[in-house]
Amino acid sequence: MNERQDIDIKIGEAWKAHYDGQQQVAIERFEELLQEVPEHIDAHWGLGLSYRNAGDKARALEAFRRVKELIAAQLELEAGEPGRYFMLNRMATQQIDQIEAFLRQNSDTRSE
């Protein structure tokens, strides 16, 4: 098995844990994968979703911000051709906006 296949298997296992509702397992698997491939956009995306579903909004926000950084670099390579990264960028922005709104609302509620 080559390195690419190994990474594909690991990301598949992490996503399966996420979809099965095993967020802590998914988080561990995504983080392990990111130790090997730190700029893997899909792993950061899955990590963000898993943290969000586990209730850790702050870490989810951090993960989605990292996704935005990595996507920005890819968008430069696309040179005006709106493709996969263009759409992922919009989706990441939506996630960030929703989580920030939740955190603001939660912060406002606590200070009352």
C-alpha positions, -999 to +999 in steps of 0.1 A: +000+000+000+014+034-009+013+065+014-016+081-004-037+049+001-028+048+037-039+085+042-071+078+023-079+048+046-071+069+077-094+098+066-121+073+058-119+058+093-120+093+108-151+103+088-168+070+096-163+077+133-177+112+128-208+099+109-213+072+135-215+099+162-182+089+178-169+124+179-140+118+203-128+089+182-131+110+151-112+139+167-084+116+177-082+101+142-083+135+124-056+148+148-034+117+142-037+122+105-028+159+108+004+148+126+013+131+093-002+156+068-005+190+086-021+207+056-048+181+048-079+203+042-104+175+046-089+164+079-091+199+093-127+202+080-137+169+096-119+180+128-139+212+129-172+193+124-163+167+150-154+194+176-186+213+168-207+181+172-188+173+205-198+208+218-163+223+217-172+254+196-139+272+203-118+243+189-142+240+160-138+276+152-100+272+153-102+243+129-124+261+104-101+291+106-072+268+096-093+255+068-098+290+055-060+296+056-053+264+037-081+272+011-067+307+006-035+292-006-053+268-029-075+296-044-044+314-055-034+283-074-068+280-091-062+315-106-098+326-110-112+292-118-139+287-092-138+251-083-138+229-052-118+254-031-141+283-040-171+264-026-152+251+004-142+286+012-178+297+012-188+267+034-159+274+059-170+311+061-206+299+070-193+276+097-171+303+112-200+328+111-224+304+128-199+293+155-189+329+162-226+339+165-232+310+189-201+319+210-212+356+211-248+347+221-235+322+247-211+349+261-239+375+262-262+351+281-235+343+307-228+380+313-264+388+321 
